[in-house]
Amino acid sequence: MYEYIKGVLETKKTEYVALDVNGVGYMVHISLKTYDKLKLGAQEKLYIYTYVKEDSFKLIGFYDERERDMFKLLLNVNGIGISLALAILSAFDVSDLKKAIVNGDINLLIKVPKLGKKKAEKLIVDLRDKVGGLSIFDVVDAGDADEKLRLEEDLYLALESLGYSKKEISSIVRKEDIDGYRDIEEAVKGVLKKIQIMK
């Protein structure tokens, strides 16, 4: 029904926000990851998932489309509803959640409240193939990509070209690896050095 809603952020709470669009306030439920990116009083744009049932109508908002896409996938898993899907996306950003699913990291996933072992196992089984073909690092349009995201993407591709599998790369590379590197050459050298130390 709605692709996105853009307006002034008049209310900001951990579970929902209110966007003022030409004098109409839209109540939009959000994850904590989206909450952290929003600024009260600023013009904000949220990508919308519309939840409609006989006795319920809710707008679920996301700061970017990748988070909304992952939310939709989570809802396809039996036993995961809106509240639990938002809790999962509050605990993990999209890249880290994809890694956990691809690696079958149940112990990490069950740290989310109310996501028990059985639901975590089903989540992995149902979604591994759907996210496994995606890059471990999210690809965004060049015009929107910041330097760090581009470096992550280049590092992933470089390691893959050196013969490392997706599973190996995701177990080796962590976000903190990226922070101190100035360019892709330095990043690749740093990660390869880390691999040698691990052996």
N, C-alpha and C positions, 0 to 999 in steps of 0.2 A: 504493500500500500504506500509506504513512504520509503524513498531511497535514502534521503538524509534530511535533517532539520538543521537550519542555521539561524542562530539568533543570539541575543545577549544572555549570558549565564547569570540569572538572577538568584538562584538558590543552588548551593553545592553541599551535598551530604554524601556520606560514604556509600549509601545504597542507591541514591538517585539525585538527579539535578533537575532544575526547571529552566527551560530556555524560553525567553520572551521573543516571540515572533510577531511583530506588528500589534503588540498589546495582548496577544494570546499566550498564556503560559503552558508549555508542554512539559509534563512530568515524564522523565526518561530514566529508566533504571540502568545502572552502569556497573562495571567491574572496578576494582581498586586501581588497576593499571590505567584505565581511562580516567578515573578520578584524579590521579597524580598529574595528568597532562593538562587538565582544565584549569582555567583561571577565572575566578569570580569577577563579574563585571565586564569580561571580555566578550568579543564576538567569537562564538565557537560553532563548529560544525560537527555533528554526530551522525554517523551512518546508522541507519535504523533497521532493526528486526521487529516486525509487528507480530505480537502474540495474541491470538484471538481464540477464545473458547466461549461457550454459551454464557458462562457467568463471569468472564474475565476478559479485559482488553488492556494490554500493556505494551508500551514502547520500550524496547531495549536498545541502548545506544552504545556506539563504539567509536573510539577516536580515529581508527583507521579500518579499512575494509578487510585487512588480513585477520584482525581480531574477530570481526563479524563472521567471516568465512569459517574460522575455527569453531566459533560458537554454534553455527549451523551443523557442523560435523558432530560436535558433542551431543547435540540434541537428538541425533540419529541413533545414539547408543541407548539401548533399552535400560531404563532405570536412572537415566540422567535427565533431569528436568531443568528448568530455567535457573532456579536457585543454585543447584549444584554446578551447572555449567559456568555460571558467573563466579562461583567460588573457585573453580579450577583456573579460570582466566585471571582471577585476582591473585592467585598464588604463583602463576607462571606467565612470562611473556610468551608470545606465539613461538618464537624460535626454540626456547628451552622446552616448551611442551612438546613440540615436534620431536626434539631429540629424545625426550623421555619415552615417547611412544615408539619411535623407531628402535630404540635400544631395549625396549621391554622393561624399563626401570620401574617395577612395581613399588619398591621401597620408597622411591621418591614421590610417586603419585599418591600413595596412601597418606602422605603428610597433609593432604587436603582434608579438612574436617568433613565427615560423612561420606567420604569416598573410600569405602572399604576395599579389602583385597579382591573380592569377587567382582565388584564393579570396575576396579582398576584393570583386572585381567581382561574383562570383556571390552573395556575401552581400547586396550592395546590390540586385541584380536580384530575388533571391528574397524579400527582406524589405521592400523599400521600400513596396510597397502595403499590407503588413500593419501597418507602424508609421506610415505616412503619414497615416492617418486619426485617429491619436491626437494629443492635445495635445502640443505641443513640450515643455511642462512637465507632469510627472506629476500627475494628479489623485488625491488621497487623501481618505479619509473625513474629514469636518469635525472629528470628535472627535480624530483623530490628527494633523491637519495643524498644522504649526508656522507661525509668522508669516511666515517667509521663503518657504515653499512657497506660501502663500496669496497673497503679494505677487507671486510669479512668475506664478501662474495669472492673477491680475487684470491684470497688465501685458500678458501675452500676449493676453487677450481684448480689452483696450483698444486695442492696436495693430491687431488684426484688425478691430475695428469702425471704425477709421480708414482701412481699405482696404488694409492691408499683407497680402501673402500669407504663408502658412506659411514658404515658403522665404526670403522677405525678412526675416521676423521672426527666424528662426533664425540668419541671417547678421549681424543687427544686435545682438541681445541676447546678452550673455554673463553668466555667473554673477556675475562681479565687478561688473556693473552694479547688481546687487540690493543688495549689501552696505551701501552708504552711504545708501540711501533709507529714509526713515521711514514713508512711506505711498505709496499708489498715485498720488496727484496729483503728488508730487515725482518718482516714478519715471518717469511718462509724460513730464513736462517734461524730465527729464534725458536720456531716450532720444531724444526729438525734437530736442533740442539737439545730441546726438551725430550724428543723421542730417544735420542742416544742415551740420555741420562736415565730414562725409564727402562732401558734394556738391561 
